[in-house]
Amino acid sequence: MTTVARQELERRREIGAVAKVYQDAVARGASPIKEVMERVGLSRATAIRRIKAARESGLLPADSRPIYSSKLVAVAQALSVDPGRLRDAVLEHAGGDLRVQPRESVDE
């Protein structure tokens, strides 16, 4: 096997590992990029490039942004609701963007 072929095989294996770690992180509500960086041992820039390559090779869907952010999961747990139901409600009623402002005092 040539050096180029060996390097391509290693890159494909790494992309497969990145896809698995990414999907596991999403399922747990963790940061996929951070998990890929830590568990595969890549810099942030390389992790992002490998995630992109995994999408391009079909190992991750094009729209595989995190289904659950860690903040969404924390809020869902605090409210004792299913994170999936909370996510769906945020997408339906707030277009996916739910920014919460601190309550202002009504004592005027």
PyMOL commands that place a pseudoatom at each C-alpha (Angstrom):
pseudoatom trace, name=CA, resn=MET, resi=1, chain=A, elem=C, hetatm=0, pos=[0.000, 0.000, 0.000]
pseudoatom trace, name=CA, resn=THR, resi=2, chain=A, elem=C, hetatm=0, pos=[1.364, 3.404, -0.930]
pseudoatom trace, name=CA, resn=THR, resi=3, chain=A, elem=C, hetatm=0, pos=[1.867, 6.198, 1.563]
pseudoatom trace, name=CA, resn=VAL, resi=4, chain=A, elem=C, hetatm=0, pos=[-0.913, 8.227, -0.070]
pseudoatom trace, name=CA, resn=ALA, resi=5, chain=A, elem=C, hetatm=0, pos=[-3.332, 5.290, 0.113]
pseudoatom trace, name=CA, resn=ARG, resi=6, chain=A, elem=C, hetatm=0, pos=[-2.417, 4.687, 3.761]
pseudoatom trace, name=CA, resn=GLN, resi=7, chain=A, elem=C, hetatm=0, pos=[-2.986, 8.370, 4.587]
pseudoatom trace, name=CA, resn=GLU, resi=8, chain=A, elem=C, hetatm=0, pos=[-6.374, 8.345, 2.841]
pseudoatom trace, name=CA, resn=LEU, resi=9, chain=A, elem=C, hetatm=0, pos=[-7.403, 5.205, 4.722]
pseudoatom trace, name=CA, resn=GLU, resi=10, chain=A, elem=C, hetatm=0, pos=[-6.385, 6.805, 8.037]
pseudoatom trace, name=CA, resn=ARG, resi=11, chain=A, elem=C, hetatm=0, pos=[-8.300, 9.988, 7.163]
pseudoatom trace, name=CA, resn=ARG, resi=12, chain=A, elem=C, hetatm=0, pos=[-11.424, 7.934, 6.379]
pseudoatom trace, name=CA, resn=ARG, resi=13, chain=A, elem=C, hetatm=0, pos=[-11.122, 6.091, 9.691]
pseudoatom trace, name=CA, resn=GLU, resi=14, chain=A, elem=C, hetatm=0, pos=[-10.737, 9.384, 11.526]
pseudoatom trace, name=CA, resn=ILE, resi=15, chain=A, elem=C, hetatm=0, pos=[-13.790, 10.841, 9.782]
pseudoatom trace, name=CA, resn=GLY, resi=16, chain=A, elem=C, hetatm=0, pos=[-15.766, 7.742, 10.805]
pseudoatom trace, name=CA, resn=ALA, resi=17, chain=A, elem=C, hetatm=0, pos=[-14.651, 8.194, 14.407]
pseudoatom trace, name=CA, resn=VAL, resi=18, chain=A, elem=C, hetatm=0, pos=[-15.564, 11.881, 14.267]
pseudoatom trace, name=CA, resn=ALA, resi=19, chain=A, elem=C, hetatm=0, pos=[-19.066, 11.044, 12.996]
pseudoatom trace, name=CA, resn=LYS, resi=20, chain=A, elem=C, hetatm=0, pos=[-19.592, 8.501, 15.797]
pseudoatom trace, name=CA, resn=VAL, resi=21, chain=A, elem=C, hetatm=0, pos=[-18.376, 10.884, 18.520]
pseudoatom trace, name=CA, resn=TYR, resi=22, chain=A, elem=C, hetatm=0, pos=[-20.465, 13.722, 17.048]
pseudoatom trace, name=CA, resn=GLN, resi=23, chain=A, elem=C, hetatm=0, pos=[-23.664, 11.629, 17.027]
pseudoatom trace, name=CA, resn=ASP, resi=24, chain=A, elem=C, hetatm=0, pos=[-23.000, 10.378, 20.556]
pseudoatom trace, name=CA, resn=ALA, resi=25, chain=A, elem=C, hetatm=0, pos=[-22.495, 13.941, 21.793]
pseudoatom trace, name=CA, resn=VAL, resi=26, chain=A, elem=C, hetatm=0, pos=[-25.705, 15.138, 20.143]
pseudoatom trace, name=CA, resn=ALA, resi=27, chain=A, elem=C, hetatm=0, pos=[-27.647, 12.260, 21.687]
pseudoatom trace, name=CA, resn=ARG, resi=28, chain=A, elem=C, hetatm=0, pos=[-26.324, 13.187, 25.150]
pseudoatom trace, name=CA, resn=GLY, resi=29, chain=A, elem=C, hetatm=0, pos=[-26.910, 16.912, 24.707]
pseudoatom trace, name=CA, resn=ALA, resi=30, chain=A, elem=C, hetatm=0, pos=[-23.192, 17.674, 24.838]
pseudoatom trace, name=CA, resn=SER, resi=31, chain=A, elem=C, hetatm=0, pos=[-21.234, 20.018, 22.574]
pseudoatom trace, name=CA, resn=PRO, resi=32, chain=A, elem=C, hetatm=0, pos=[-20.351, 17.924, 19.506]
pseudoatom trace, name=CA, resn=ILE, resi=33, chain=A, elem=C, hetatm=0, pos=[-17.355, 20.012, 18.478]
pseudoatom trace, name=CA, resn=LYS, resi=34, chain=A, elem=C, hetatm=0, pos=[-15.911, 19.982, 21.988]
pseudoatom trace, name=CA, resn=GLU, resi=35, chain=A, elem=C, hetatm=0, pos=[-16.448, 16.224, 22.279]
pseudoatom trace, name=CA, resn=VAL, resi=36, chain=A, elem=C, hetatm=0, pos=[-14.747, 15.612, 18.914]
pseudoatom trace, name=CA, resn=MET, resi=37, chain=A, elem=C, hetatm=0, pos=[-11.824, 17.792, 19.983]
pseudoatom trace, name=CA, resn=GLU, resi=38, chain=A, elem=C, hetatm=0, pos=[-11.392, 15.979, 23.298]
pseudoatom trace, name=CA, resn=ARG, resi=39, chain=A, elem=C, hetatm=0, pos=[-12.166, 12.381, 22.326]
pseudoatom trace, name=CA, resn=VAL, resi=40, chain=A, elem=C, hetatm=0, pos=[-10.480, 12.303, 18.913]
pseudoatom trace, name=CA, resn=GLY, resi=41, chain=A, elem=C, hetatm=0, pos=[-7.662, 14.632, 19.927]
pseudoatom trace, name=CA, resn=LEU, resi=42, chain=A, elem=C, hetatm=0, pos=[-8.065, 17.361, 17.325]
pseudoatom trace, name=CA, resn=SER, resi=43, chain=A, elem=C, hetatm=0, pos=[-7.757, 21.132, 17.352]
pseudoatom trace, name=CA, resn=ARG, resi=44, chain=A, elem=C, hetatm=0, pos=[-11.003, 23.071, 16.967]
pseudoatom trace, name=CA, resn=ALA, resi=45, chain=A, elem=C, hetatm=0, pos=[-10.240, 23.960, 13.341]
pseudoatom trace, name=CA, resn=THR, resi=46, chain=A, elem=C, hetatm=0, pos=[-9.410, 20.360, 12.430]
pseudoatom trace, name=CA, resn=ALA, resi=47, chain=A, elem=C, hetatm=0, pos=[-12.472, 19.037, 14.276]
pseudoatom trace, name=CA, resn=ILE, resi=48, chain=A, elem=C, hetatm=0, pos=[-14.692, 21.401, 12.280]
pseudoatom trace, name=CA, resn=ARG, resi=49, chain=A, elem=C, hetatm=0, pos=[-13.031, 20.338, 9.011]
pseudoatom trace, name=CA, resn=ARG, resi=50, chain=A, elem=C, hetatm=0, pos=[-13.482, 16.651, 9.867]
pseudoatom trace, name=CA, resn=ILE, resi=51, chain=A, elem=C, hetatm=0, pos=[-17.151, 17.197, 10.780]
pseudoatom trace, name=CA, resn=LYS, resi=52, chain=A, elem=C, hetatm=0, pos=[-17.623, 18.920, 7.423]
pseudoatom trace, name=CA, resn=ALA, resi=53, chain=A, elem=C, hetatm=0, pos=[-15.901, 15.991, 5.696]
pseudoatom trace, name=CA, resn=ALA, resi=54, chain=A, elem=C, hetatm=0, pos=[-18.178, 13.545, 7.544]
pseudoatom trace, name=CA, resn=ARG, resi=55, chain=A, elem=C, hetatm=0, pos=[-21.200, 15.472, 6.252]
pseudoatom trace, name=CA, resn=GLU, resi=56, chain=A, elem=C, hetatm=0, pos=[-19.818, 15.548, 2.722]
pseudoatom trace, name=CA, resn=SER, resi=57, chain=A, elem=C, hetatm=0, pos=[-19.131, 11.800, 2.793]
pseudoatom trace, name=CA, resn=GLY, resi=58, chain=A, elem=C, hetatm=0, pos=[-22.662, 11.058, 4.006]
pseudoatom trace, name=CA, resn=LEU, resi=59, chain=A, elem=C, hetatm=0, pos=[-21.709, 9.869, 7.501]
pseudoatom trace, name=CA, resn=LEU, resi=60, chain=A, elem=C, hetatm=0, pos=[-23.557, 12.827, 9.034]
pseudoatom trace, name=CA, resn=PRO, resi=61, chain=A, elem=C, hetatm=0, pos=[-26.638, 14.444, 7.533]
pseudoatom trace, name=CA, resn=ALA, resi=62, chain=A, elem=C, hetatm=0, pos=[-26.197, 17.953, 6.147]
pseudoatom trace, name=CA, resn=ASP, resi=63, chain=A, elem=C, hetatm=0, pos=[-28.487, 19.336, 8.848]
pseudoatom trace, name=CA, resn=SER, resi=64, chain=A, elem=C, hetatm=0, pos=[-26.908, 17.526, 11.763]
pseudoatom trace, name=CA, resn=ARG, resi=65, chain=A, elem=C, hetatm=0, pos=[-26.520, 20.559, 13.954]
pseudoatom trace, name=CA, resn=PRO, resi=66, chain=A, elem=C, hetatm=0, pos=[-27.084, 19.658, 17.566]
pseudoatom trace, name=CA, resn=ILE, resi=67, chain=A, elem=C, hetatm=0, pos=[-30.643, 18.583, 18.205]
pseudoatom trace, name=CA, resn=TYR, resi=68, chain=A, elem=C, hetatm=0, pos=[-30.257, 19.444, 21.865]
pseudoatom trace, name=CA, resn=SER, resi=69, chain=A, elem=C, hetatm=0, pos=[-27.971, 22.103, 23.214]
pseudoatom trace, name=CA, resn=SER, resi=70, chain=A, elem=C, hetatm=0, pos=[-26.700, 21.643, 26.738]
pseudoatom trace, name=CA, resn=LYS, resi=71, chain=A, elem=C, hetatm=0, pos=[-28.657, 24.758, 27.757]
pseudoatom trace, name=CA, resn=LEU, resi=72, chain=A, elem=C, hetatm=0, pos=[-31.894, 23.381, 26.308]
pseudoatom trace, name=CA, resn=VAL, resi=73, chain=A, elem=C, hetatm=0, pos=[-31.369, 20.106, 28.162]
pseudoatom trace, name=CA, resn=ALA, resi=74, chain=A, elem=C, hetatm=0, pos=[-30.663, 21.983, 31.426]
pseudoatom trace, name=CA, resn=VAL, resi=75, chain=A, elem=C, hetatm=0, pos=[-33.841, 24.066, 31.060]
pseudoatom trace, name=CA, resn=ALA, resi=76, chain=A, elem=C, hetatm=0, pos=[-35.882, 20.977, 30.214]
pseudoatom trace, name=CA, resn=GLN, resi=77, chain=A, elem=C, hetatm=0, pos=[-34.560, 19.198, 33.301]
pseudoatom trace, name=CA, resn=ALA, resi=78, chain=A, elem=C, hetatm=0, pos=[-35.303, 22.221, 35.502]
pseudoatom trace, name=CA, resn=LEU, resi=79, chain=A, elem=C, hetatm=0, pos=[-38.881, 22.232, 34.202]
pseudoatom trace, name=CA, resn=SER, resi=80, chain=A, elem=C, hetatm=0, pos=[-39.195, 18.430, 34.349]
pseudoatom trace, name=CA, resn=VAL, resi=81, chain=A, elem=C, hetatm=0, pos=[-40.133, 18.230, 30.673]
pseudoatom trace, name=CA, resn=ASP, resi=82, chain=A, elem=C, hetatm=0, pos=[-38.806, 16.129, 27.825]
pseudoatom trace, name=CA, resn=PRO, resi=83, chain=A, elem=C, hetatm=0, pos=[-35.984, 17.968, 25.983]
pseudoatom trace, name=CA, resn=GLY, resi=84, chain=A, elem=C, hetatm=0, pos=[-37.460, 16.891, 22.644]
pseudoatom trace, name=CA, resn=ARG, resi=85, chain=A, elem=C, hetatm=0, pos=[-40.829, 18.451, 23.458]
pseudoatom trace, name=CA, resn=LEU, resi=86, chain=A, elem=C, hetatm=0, pos=[-39.166, 21.656, 24.627]
pseudoatom trace, name=CA, resn=ARG, resi=87, chain=A, elem=C, hetatm=0, pos=[-37.054, 21.792, 21.462]
pseudoatom trace, name=CA, resn=ASP, resi=88, chain=A, elem=C, hetatm=0, pos=[-40.102, 21.250, 19.260]
pseudoatom trace, name=CA, resn=ALA, resi=89, chain=A, elem=C, hetatm=0, pos=[-41.990, 24.011, 21.095]
pseudoatom trace, name=CA, resn=VAL, resi=90, chain=A, elem=C, hetatm=0, pos=[-39.073, 26.427, 20.700]
pseudoatom trace, name=CA, resn=LEU, resi=91, chain=A, elem=C, hetatm=0, pos=[-38.848, 25.640, 16.995]
pseudoatom trace, name=CA, resn=GLU, resi=92, chain=A, elem=C, hetatm=0, pos=[-42.595, 25.981, 16.490]
pseudoatom trace, name=CA, resn=HIS, resi=93, chain=A, elem=C, hetatm=0, pos=[-43.258, 29.087, 18.553]
pseudoatom trace, name=CA, resn=ALA, resi=94, chain=A, elem=C, hetatm=0, pos=[-39.969, 30.972, 18.429]
pseudoatom trace, name=CA, resn=GLY, resi=95, chain=A, elem=C, hetatm=0, pos=[-38.476, 29.914, 15.118]
pseudoatom trace, name=CA, resn=GLY, resi=96, chain=A, elem=C, hetatm=0, pos=[-35.698, 28.159, 17.014]
pseudoatom trace, name=CA, resn=ASP, resi=97, chain=A, elem=C, hetatm=0, pos=[-34.482, 31.383, 18.592]
pseudoatom trace, name=CA, resn=LEU, resi=98, chain=A, elem=C, hetatm=0, pos=[-35.533, 31.801, 22.169]
pseudoatom trace, name=CA, resn=ARG, resi=99, chain=A, elem=C, hetatm=0, pos=[-33.618, 34.564, 23.878]
pseudoatom trace, name=CA, resn=VAL, resi=100, chain=A, elem=C, hetatm=0, pos=[-34.738, 35.247, 27.384]
pseudoatom trace, name=CA, resn=GLN, resi=101, chain=A, elem=C, hetatm=0, pos=[-34.317, 38.667, 28.916]
pseudoatom trace, name=CA, resn=PRO, resi=102, chain=A, elem=C, hetatm=0, pos=[-34.205, 39.225, 32.654]
pseudoatom trace, name=CA, resn=ARG, resi=103, chain=A, elem=C, hetatm=0, pos=[-37.484, 40.421, 34.130]
pseudoatom trace, name=CA, resn=GLU, resi=104, chain=A, elem=C, hetatm=0, pos=[-37.585, 44.129, 34.684]
pseudoatom trace, name=CA, resn=SER, resi=105, chain=A, elem=C, hetatm=0, pos=[-38.978, 45.426, 37.892]
pseudoatom trace, name=CA, resn=VAL, resi=106, chain=A, elem=C, hetatm=0, pos=[-42.645, 46.404, 37.689]
pseudoatom trace, name=CA, resn=ASP, resi=107, chain=A, elem=C, hetatm=0, pos=[-42.388, 48.562, 40.824]
pseudoatom trace, name=CA, resn=GLU, resi=108, chain=A, elem=C, hetatm=0, pos=[-43.017, 51.912, 39.190]
for i in range(1, 108): cmd.bond("trace and resi %d" % i, "trace and resi %d" % (i + 1))
show_as sticks, trace
zoom trace
